[in-house]
Amino acid sequence: MKKIPVQIWALSLITIAIIGLVIFALTRPNTSTSDSNNSDTSSKLSASQNDGKSQAALNKLALPQLSDSVSSDESLVIIKTSDGDIKIKLFNTYAPLAVTNFVTLAKEGYYNNTTFHRVIEGFMIQGGDPKGDGTGGKSIWNGKNSKVDSGTGFKNEISSSLYNIRGALAMANTGQSSSNGSQFFINQNPADQRANIKKSAYPTKIYNAYKNGGNPGLDGDYTVFGQVIDGMDVVDKIAKVAVSSSDKPKTAIKVTEVQVVTDAPVSLPADAQ
């Protein structure tokens, strides 16, 4: 093997060092703290469902997630897991398709003995897949009503009254607007999100609710249809389990049953009836 001349070797080291400094400068995270929670910048997140709406108008909206009481137009379910119970109220008025789908599947025992197949601490816990790997699950309209579900899932139901705050129950999808099947997730992130969102793009009370955590980056793209009113300690416990490189718990966390406690009336679109 030929020896590399000292001069060339030294020059190579200098070149590598310079390149390294340039890369570091380009990739170093922005640690600036100049933006306060009250400032609005174009780089901050905003809820797409609120585009064009003033904060004054948003502040007049009903925000059912912020109350632990269950109203007459809300259903109540308990997700019974191997780690404890999670009590959730469902928003029949704002997400009739998602609620009807979830409640019907629950009554049929569809979720019995399934697992939380994807768990990411500081983000969410996901379940509802009978295959247990994230590739399965169908809506109640699949193969029965092509107007609602043509085979890929049913459409998103996005509301300016509902957000992915901590404890929100939402439908999992493939990233497409009409791909909701049976899978769902619960927002677990406990970190204050106010510094990441544009205050004027949210109802003031929702902006303040994001102090307790959640995932505002999901707003506008996923159907929120419920809110945990008891059992977030169970959600946090599940979020802390050891997982594989694919975010699957190494020890299965089972959903033994989804118990429907109260099934409130729901008004479905004509093509879904």
C-alpha positions in Angstrom: 0.0 0.0 0.0 1.3 3.4 -0.9 1.9 6.0 1.8 0.0 9.2 1.6 2.4 12.2 1.6 2.3 14.2 4.9 1.4 17.4 3.1 -1.6 15.9 1.3 -2.7 14.2 4.5 -2.5 17.5 6.5 -4.4 19.4 3.7 -7.1 16.7 3.7 -7.6 17.1 7.5 -7.9 20.9 7.1 -10.5 20.4 4.2 -12.5 17.9 6.3 -12.6 20.3 9.3 -13.8 23.2 7.1 -16.5 21.1 5.6 -17.6 19.8 9.0 -17.9 23.4 10.3 -20.1 24.4 7.3 -22.3 21.3 7.8 -22.7 22.0 11.5 -23.7 25.6 10.8 -26.3 24.5 8.3 -27.8 21.8 10.4 -27.6 23.2 13.9 -31.1 23.6 15.4 -32.5 27.0 15.9 -32.3 27.7 19.6 -33.6 31.3 19.5 -36.1 32.2 22.2 -37.0 35.6 20.7 -40.6 34.4 19.9 -42.9 34.6 22.9 -46.1 32.6 23.2 -48.1 35.6 22.2 -46.3 36.4 19.0 -47.6 35.2 15.6 -45.1 34.3 12.9 -45.6 32.6 9.5 -43.5 29.7 10.8 -46.0 28.8 13.5 -48.7 26.2 13.1 -52.3 27.2 12.3 -55.4 25.0 12.0 -56.3 24.8 8.3 -60.0 24.4 9.2 -59.9 28.0 10.6 -58.5 29.7 7.5 -60.3 32.9 6.9 -62.0 33.0 10.3 -61.4 35.7 12.8 -60.4 34.9 16.4 -63.5 36.7 17.5 -65.7 34.3 15.4 -63.7 31.3 16.7 -64.2 32.4 20.3 -68.0 32.1 19.8 -67.8 28.4 18.9 -68.8 25.6 21.2 -65.7 23.7 22.4 -67.0 20.5 23.9 -63.6 19.0 24.5 -63.0 21.4 27.4 -65.8 20.0 29.5 -65.7 16.6 31.3 -69.5 16.5 31.5 -71.3 14.4 28.9 -74.2 16.2 27.2 -77.3 14.7 25.7 -75.9 14.7 22.2 -72.6 13.0 23.2 -72.0 9.2 23.5 -69.9 7.7 26.2 -67.5 4.7 25.9 -64.9 3.0 28.0 -61.9 1.5 26.3 -61.0 -1.4 28.6 -57.3 -2.3 28.3 -54.9 -4.6 30.0 -53.4 -1.6 31.7 -56.7 0.0 32.9 -59.8 1.8 31.7 -60.0 4.9 29.5 -63.3 6.8 29.6 -64.1 8.8 26.5 -67.0 11.0 25.4 -67.8 11.1 21.7 -69.0 14.1 19.6 -72.0 12.8 17.7 -72.9 16.3 16.4 -69.5 17.2 15.0 -68.3 13.8 13.7 -71.4 11.6 13.0 -69.6 9.2 10.6 -66.6 8.6 12.9 -68.8 8.2 16.0 -71.3 5.9 14.3 -68.5 3.8 12.9 -66.7 3.5 16.2 -69.8 2.8 18.3 -71.1 0.2 15.8 -67.7 -1.6 15.7 -67.5 -1.5 19.5 -71.0 -3.1 19.8 -70.1 -5.8 17.4 -67.0 -6.7 19.5 -64.7 -5.7 16.6 -62.1 -4.1 18.9 -62.2 -7.0 21.5 -58.7 -8.4 22.0 -57.0 -6.1 19.6 -53.9 -4.2 20.7 -52.3 -0.7 20.7 -50.0 -1.6 17.9 -48.2 1.7 17.6 -47.0 3.6 20.7 -44.9 6.8 20.6 -44.3 8.4 24.0 -44.7 12.2 23.7 -47.0 11.8 20.7 -49.9 9.3 20.7 -51.0 5.7 21.2 -52.8 4.0 18.3 -55.1 1.0 18.1 -58.1 -0.5 16.4 -56.4 -2.7 13.9 -57.5 -6.4 14.0 -54.3 -7.4 12.2 -52.2 -5.7 14.9 -49.7 -4.3 12.5 -51.2 -1.0 11.2 -52.3 -2.4 7.8 -55.8 -3.7 8.7 -59.2 -2.5 9.6 -62.3 -1.5 7.7 -65.2 0.8 8.3 -68.8 -0.4 8.7 -69.6 0.9 5.2 -66.8 -0.9 3.4 -68.3 -3.3 0.9 -71.8 -2.1 1.8 -72.1 1.5 0.9 -69.7 2.8 -1.8 -71.1 6.4 -1.5 -69.6 6.6 2.0 -66.7 4.2 1.7 -65.6 3.2 -1.9 -63.1 0.7 -0.5 -60.4 3.0 0.9 -62.3 4.4 3.9 -64.7 7.2 4.7 -64.1 11.0 4.5 -62.6 13.2 7.2 -64.9 15.3 9.4 -63.0 18.4 10.3 -64.5 21.0 12.7 -63.4 24.3 14.1 -64.8 23.1 17.4 -62.5 20.1 17.7 -58.6 19.9 18.0 -55.8 17.5 18.7 -55.3 18.7 22.2 -54.0 16.2 24.8 -56.5 13.4 25.3 -58.3 13.9 22.0 -59.5 10.7 20.3 -59.0 10.8 16.5 -59.3 8.6 13.5 -56.0 7.3 12.0 -55.7 7.5 8.3 -53.2 7.0 5.5 -52.7 10.7 4.9 -55.6 10.9 2.4 -58.8 12.6 3.3 -61.0 9.6 2.6 -59.1 6.8 4.2 -60.7 6.3 7.6 -61.4 2.7 8.6 -61.3 1.3 12.1 -58.0 2.5 13.5 -57.9 5.4 16.0 -55.4 7.1 18.2 -55.3 9.1 21.4 -53.1 12.2 21.6 -50.7 11.8 24.5 -48.1 14.5 24.1 -47.9 16.4 27.5 -45.6 19.2 26.4 -46.8 22.8 26.2 -47.5 23.6 22.5 -48.4 27.2 22.7 -45.0 28.4 21.4 -45.5 26.3 18.2 -48.9 27.6 17.2 -50.3 30.9 15.8 -52.5 32.2 18.6 -54.9 34.1 16.3 -55.6 30.9 14.3 -57.3 29.2 17.3 -60.1 29.9 19.7 -58.4 31.4 22.8 -59.5 28.6 25.1 -58.0 26.0 22.7 -54.8 27.9 22.5 -54.7 27.8 26.3 -55.6 24.1 26.3 -52.5 23.4 24.2 -50.5 24.4 27.4 -51.3 20.9 28.6 -50.0 19.3 25.4 -51.3 17.7 22.2 -50.4 17.7 18.6 -51.5 20.8 16.8 -49.6 19.7 13.6 -52.4 17.2 13.1 -55.2 19.7 13.1 -57.2 19.9 9.9 -55.9 16.5 8.7 -57.4 14.0 11.1 -60.9 13.6 12.4 -61.2 14.3 16.1 -64.3 12.6 17.4 -63.8 12.2 21.1 -62.0 13.3 24.3 -60.7 11.4 27.3 -62.5 12.5 30.4 -61.0 9.9 32.7 -58.0 7.6 32.4 -55.2 9.8 31.0 -53.0 8.1 33.6 -53.6 4.9 31.7 -52.8 6.5 28.4 -49.5 7.8 29.8 -48.7 4.4 31.3 -49.2 2.8 27.9 -47.1 5.5 26.2 -44.1 4.5 28.5 -43.9 0.9 27.5 -40.8 -0.5 25.8 -41.3 -0.6 22.0 -39.6 -2.0 19.0 -38.0 0.0 16.2 -41.4 0.0 14.5 -43.0 1.6 17.6 -44.8 -1.7 18.5 -44.9 -2.5 22.2 -42.6 -5.4 23.0 -45.3 -6.6 25.4 -48.8 -6.5 23.9 -51.1 -3.9 25.4 -54.6 -5.3 24.7 -57.9 -3.7 24.2 -60.1 -6.2 25.9 -63.3 -4.4 25.1 -64.8 -1.1 24.1 -67.9 -0.7 26.3 -70.6 1.6 25.0 -72.1 3.2 28.1 -74.3 5.8 26.4 -75.3 5.8 22.7 -76.7 9.2 22.0 -78.8 10.0 18.9 -76.8 10.8 15.8 -77.8 12.6 12.5 -76.0 10.9 9.6 -75.7 12.4 6.1 -78.4 11.0 3.8 -76.0 8.8 1.8 -74.8 7.1 5.1 -78.3 6.2 6.4 
